[in-house]
C-alpha cells in the first residue's frame, strides 16, 4: 500500500468516525485495530498494538494529569471558590462592568489552581451568571467574560491539556507550562480592558448597582484568607519547576497536597466532598489516559505505514519558508477548532506536525504555546465550542445560543490578535521559560 493510501485510511478514517459522533478514544481504537492488522502484520500486529498501548501510559511524565485535575476538583467541591469570588469582589468597587471584571479576575485565579477549563466555566457560570442577569447585565456581557476566561485556563498552569500536549508532542512539559503564563495573563488583562471600555461606551450593558461597603480589615479579610493562599500555591508550583527544584510531577504533587491541606485548614473538606473530588479526578484522568493510548499507538502505526514520512517530505520539499509552514499549521488548527474538540485536534495533527517542526528546526516551545492558543480558540469557536455548550448548560432559558455566539466574538478576536503577536514576536512565549531556565 502506498503512503498516500495509508494516509487516507488512517487520517481520513479517524476524521470520518469523529464526525459521525463516535467518542474520540473509540474512534482511534477502531482505526488503530485496522491499521495494526494491515501494517503491523495481522495477529502479530495486534500483539504489538497491545504492548504499545500498555507502554504509552506507563510514562512517569503523565503523573501530573490526575494531580492537576485533583487540585481543581477539591477547590470546587469544597466551596472555597465562593470565598475567592467574595474576596475579589470586595476590592473591585467602582469599575464599569464590575461583576464581569470580577468574573475575569476570579477566573484567572482559578486558572492558577484548576486543571479543567470546563470546570472553571461551569463553576463561574453557576455562581456569577444569575447574579449578573439579576442586576440587569445584558446576556452577552454576562456570558462572554465567563466563557473567555474559562478558555484561558488552558494557558495558565496547571493545565491537564498542556501536560497532554507535552507528552504527545515530546515538548518539555515544564517549559510548555511556564510558556503559557505570559500569554494567559495578557489575555486576562485584555479582557478586563475590553469590558471597561465597552461598558463606558454603552452603560446599559452593565448597569451600576449598590454594593455593601466594607472598610479596614473586613474589606481585605476574604482576599488575604482565601485569594492569596491560592495564588501562593500557583507561585510554588511554577517556581519549583522553573528553579529546577522539582519536576512537573513533583510540583503537581506539591500543589495537590497544598490544596488539600488548605481545604482542611478552612474546615471545608469533608469525607463526602473529598469522595466527589476523587471520583471526578478518576473519571477525567481515566478518559485522558485512554485517549493517550489511542493517540500514541495511532502515531506509531501512521509512522510505520510510511504516511508520516511521506507527508513530512511532501510539505518540507514544497519550497515554503518555516514561518509560512507554521502559519499554515495554525490555520489548519483554527479550522479544525470549528468542528472537533481539542483532544481530537491533537490526535489528528501532532503525528504530522511534530516531525515537520523538528525537520524545520522550529522552536518547539514557541510552536507549543501557539498550539495551545489555537486549542483555546477552539473552545470558543461557534458552533461546537465546548465552552459554548457548557455555558448553555448552566445558563437560564432566557439566555439563547444567539446571545452566547454573539458574546464570544470579541474574545475570539482578542485571542486571534494574541496568536498573531506570539507568531511575530516569539519572545512572548519563550522569554519566561528561557529566563527561568
VENDA-V382784 format. One line per field, one symbol per residue. psi: psi as a letter, one per 20 degrees, with the letter a starting at -180 (. if undefined). A space follows every 50 residues. Layout:
psi->???
This chain:
psi->prhghgggggggghgghghijpqgghghgghgggghhghilcghhhghgg ghgghhjjphiihhghggghghggggiijhhghggghhhhiofjpplghh gggggghgghhiiqjoggggggghghghghgghhjjqqhhhghghggghh hhhhhpqqphhggggghhijqogghgghhigghghgggghgggggggghh hniihnqqqpqppqqchhhighghhggghghhgggggghhghijhqrhgh ghggggghgghghghikiorhghhhgggghgggggggghhhggggghghg hgghiigggggghgghjijqqghhggghghhgggghihhrrgghgghghh hggghggghikqohggggghggghhhghhipqijphhghgghhiqrhhor hgggghhighhgghhhggghghghnhhhhigghhgi.
